[in-house]
Amino acid sequence: MAALEEAMSIWASPGLIEDHMRPDTGPVALLTMTPSVTVQTSDEHPGAELVDVVVASLLRWGFDLVTAIEPAELAALPLLPAWRATFDAAGNTLHIREPGGVFYDGDLGADLPAGWHQALHRRGCLVVLVCSAIAST
């Protein structure tokens, strides 16, 4: 019997952010990701709060909670050891591997921001923002 791999869809949108008051930071390449599902759990204690399983997993892997979208703060986020991002030959498909397997493998879309690849190569790293439990109003 073949092993069943668990997978979920993740929508990803590339972006570029820059603080023109801080030219030393330069543009920062972002990839904002939204998982297709929200998984929450809690324990049986009265008043226990729900815990977002996706967020808890990301924090365990080394992600930080982000409270502001400021280029200098995003550029200072920790690097995740052994995580690697690679592109296909055309630079349109991104493949992110984490130590346990594949984190993301997908198309970056037709509207890639001008200068996105250049900012990514200049800094040598990509800022990945994962949104969870987004509610629109």
N, C-alpha and C positions, 0 to 999 in steps of 0.2 A: 504494500500500500504506500503510495507517495505521501510525503508530508504536506500538509495544508499550510500555506503561508497566509498569514493575516495581512491584509492591506486595506488602506483607506485612501480615498481620493483627497488630494490637497490642491486647492486652487492657489496659484502663485502669480504675483504681479510685480515685475521689476520696477524700481523707482530710483531716483537720484535726488539727493538732498544736499544743499550747500548753504553755508552761512556766509553771506557776502561781507559781514563784519569781521569774520575770522578766516581770511584767505589762507592762513597757515594750515587749517584743517583740510581744505580742498573738498571737492565733491566726494560724497560717500555713496557707493552703490548698495542699494537695498533690494531685498526680495521679501515682500510681504506675503505670507502664506496663511491660508484659512483652511483648516481641516473640514471635510465634508460632514463630520459628525462631532457632536459634543458628548462626552462620556463623563458622568458625574457619579460619585459614590460618597458614602458617609458611614460612620459606625452607628451602633444601636443606642449610644448614650443620648439621653434627652438633651435637646438643644444643640446637638452636633451639627456643624455646618457641612454643606456639600463641598466636596473636593473635586476639582476638575482633573481628571486622570491624565489628559493630554498635557496640561500645564505641569502637573506633578512630575510626569516623566521627563519633560524638557528640563525642568529644574534639576532633576537627578543627573541628567546628562551633562550639565554645566551651563545651561542657558541662564540668563539673568532676567528678572522682571524689569521692564522698561516703563518708566512713568512719564517720560517726556521724549519727544522726537526732536532732539537737538543734535546737530552733526558732531560736535565735540564729544558728547556723551556716547553717541552711537559708535564713534571711532574708538572709544576707550573700552568698549565691551570686551569681555575675555574671549580669547581664541579657544576653540575646542580642539584638544589634542587628538590627532589621528583622524580628524574629519577632513575630507577632500572634496573639492568641487571641480568638475571637469566639464568641458563643452564638446559638442560634436564639431566636425570640421567647419561647418558654416557658422558656428557660434550661436545657434538658435535653440539648441536643446541642452539643458543643464542636468547634470547627474551629480547628486550629492551623496557621498558614502559616509556612513558613520561606522564605528568599530563593529557594530553588530549586523551590518547589512546596508541596505539602500534606504536613505531618508527621503530622497526626492529624485524623480526621473521624469522630466517633462519639458514641454515646449515653453519658451519664454514669450511667445506671442509676436504679433507683427508690429506692435507699437513700442518697441524697445526704446527707452529714452536716449536721445543723442548724447554720446559721451559715457554711456553706462559701462561698456567694456573697457574704455580707457581708465575710468575711475577705479574699476575693479582691478585692473592690472597694475595701476600706479600704487595702490595700497596693498595689493597682494592678498586681500581677503574680502569676503562678502558679509554684509550684515544681514542676517536672516531674522525677520520679525514674524512670530507666529501669533495670530489672533485666535482667541478662543471665546466661545459663547457670545458672539456679537449679536446684539439685538438692534434692529433698525427702528427708528421712531418716526 
